[in-house]
Amino acid sequence: MAKLIAVLTIFALAACVARPCQAGYGYPNPMPSPSPPPYAPNTPSSPPPATPSPSPYIPGTPSPPPPAPITPSSPPPPYTPGTPSPSPPSPITPSSPPPPYTPSTPSPPPPTPSSPAPGLAVGYYQKTCYRAEEIVRETVRDASKGIMAGLIRMFFHDCFIRGCDASVLLETADPNSATEKFGIPNLSLRGFEVINAAKAKIEEECGTIVSCADILAFAGRDATYFLSNKKVFFAMPAGRYDGRVSLINETLPNLPPPFATVAQLKANFASKGLNTDDMVTLSGAHTIGISHCSSFSDRLTSNSSDMDPTLKSKLQEECKSSSGNDNTVVQDIQTPDMLDNQYYKNILRHEVLFASDATLLTATDTSDAVSAFAKNAKQWEDKFMAAMVKMGAIEIKTSANGEIRRDCRVLN
């Protein structure tokens, strides 16, 4: 079975070389059943590399280790659009910081966050790299909407394998295994260049202070903000360390495929500490982005498919390819570039692509949640913010089992 997965991976990589891979689902269907069991947090399948990590490099001065999470008794005042950012409290590097960044699309003050997970804190970099979140937001703002959708999906894919530790960004880690990035479900991820650009700017300004895992979490939050027309904004706690393990054979067992049943989805999310309501809420991210036709092709040919006949006919035409290319289509035919509750309305109209979307109507609890979110956009937005923060707290790494990478693509 391992050989089969390896062959499929090589085939998919070759396809990406032949044509640029795009964001969105891209699974073979039917999917081979992977042999490795889902990753258990307390039983790592591979120990961290024995090679010691060199000291982080900061031009001119050595970098102090990342601080313990900061929980300020008096949180910094909210950012007011049109006014410059507050002056930093005693920045470490450089000695003369540049003028505060005033974004052209300023963020509203974040809502009062719920208690962050142990080890995480809102405003974690306020004293060590006070512009970290602004740098990430500026970089995400300049990306296309398709890349923004890819960043939200990348955050999800990272957190579901070994927790939110930026393991999906690694291009090399274990000499005996390819990394998660080259697993079949991750071959269509995009947005890596945004993370790398933000990391480079932060390294230049602050040194090796901010983890790649936190940059990815901030990017997922900011992509949500811009794609929702600045309606959905929330404080994202930080303080994550970057993981040292990334294995290709952990992608298929841990990431739910687009043809999963409602029972499989519930079990998958529960294994990550997320409940059924979280699962239905986070599925709403399918209101943006695109998908490869191979991920739902069986629903276009099956007579038992519940897909709306008009949509099915439209997709059959869009998915035709004389060259053999795996075409892509938008996931939400109504508002493809807007993060909103349209996805739930589409489910009720049987206008969704994946079996994993349609299956939400097959259980009472998930069907009730779909109906509620379709009727009340604000309810879904509030729950989506909370679910993103909750997901961002899955299996947080610390200095004991993680590091702060200088380059998100390789271990220190």
Buried (B, 14 or more C-beta within 10 A) or exposed (E): EEEEBEEBBEEBBEBBEEEEBBBBBBBBBEBEEBEBEBBEEEEBBBEBBEEEBEEBEBEEEEBEEBBEBBBEEEBEEEBEEEEEBEEBEEBBBBEEBEEBEEEEEBBEEBEEBEEBBEBBBBBBBBBBBBBBBBBBBBBBBEBEBBBBBBBBBBBBBBBBBBBBBBBBBBBEBBEEBBBBBBBBBBBBBBBBEBBBBBBBBBBEBBBBBBBBBBBBBBBBBBBBBBBBEEBBBBBBBBBBBBBBBBBBBBBBBBBBBBBBBBEBBBBBBEBBBBBBBBBBBBBBBBBBBBBBBBBBBBBBEEEEBBBBEEBBEBBEEBBEEEEEEBBBBBBBBBBBBBBBBBBBBBBBEBBBBBBBBBBBBEBEBBBEBBBBBBEBBEBBBBBBBBBBBBBBBBBBBEEEBBBBBBBBBEBB
